[in-house]
Amino acid sequence: MNPKVATRSFLIGLIAASFLVTACGEPGETYYVDYQPTESEEPPVEEAPVEEPAVCPHVGEPLIDPAAFPPCPSCTAGGAGCVPKALLPPEKLASFDECDADSVCVPNIIIETSGNFIPQTCDSVFGAEGRCLSKCLPTVAPKADTLPQSSCTAAEACVPCYDPFTQEPTGACEQSCDPGPTEPPVELQTCCSGDGVCLPTDALGDSADQLGQDNCVQNEGEMLCVPTAFLEPDHVPATCIDQSIFGDEPGVCIPECIPAVQGLLQDMTLDQQGCPNNHLCAPCLNPITGKPTGACDDM
């Protein structure tokens, strides 16, 4: 009865816009105007050369052909190549997975544009505004299966601009010269006396059958109430002692909105017993039958 909902933490580490993978000239190369003064003219004052800034986003033919680099062996999604570490700033190497000791896995869009790009806009989880980011990025790969593809390529996933649970920016819409999101964060309906959010059934996987509708409005598809605590990484419920006429029984604090808690209430009396508000102390063992209640499973 201890529901486990996979965390939906979408925080994405920023990927810097300045990648020194250049095709036109070497980094730091400058250009001069060929000027020769006449005898009646004073030589002009020599000024420091000015480096022409890169255009962002890059448009036109790729600056570098991604086919020049071998595909990433650890990323089956494709759309990325193994770029030598020497072509990237050392402080940016942690943004990518290693191919080997000398190269890292860089998405093709970064290679083609020398890092001057704006990811495609897409519809992410719960209809929120997002950006198409490579599944080969180490910040995206672990969440790729829980993110929609939307209008992205098969090698990309649509990452939301804001974490739908915290409303905090994920960094997905701050890549390179992206001007940022145009829509505000999606606000999820609350439930479970304010301690939960309403999520669509198809986003909950195996946890769906352990959750109830509570006060969630049913629009398109079934919406279920998920206690926000269950969305936290490595969530472990607080322990408690269920005190009854049968004696003291160790238990855990479970939100009242969980259907299994309501099922236990049909067999026994549950109290708060030091648990947080809107939680009840569910014993590990049924004090009447002595059998496990399921409340302490996986503890």
Helices and strands as residue ranges (DSSP letters): G 66-68, E 80-84, G 85-87, G 90-95, E 98-100, E 103-107, H 108-113, E 121-123, G 125-127, E 129-134, G 141-146, E 156-160, G 172-174, E 190-191, G 192-194, E 196-200, G 201-203, G 205-210, E 223-227, G 228-231, E 239-244, E 247-255, H 259-265, E 279-283
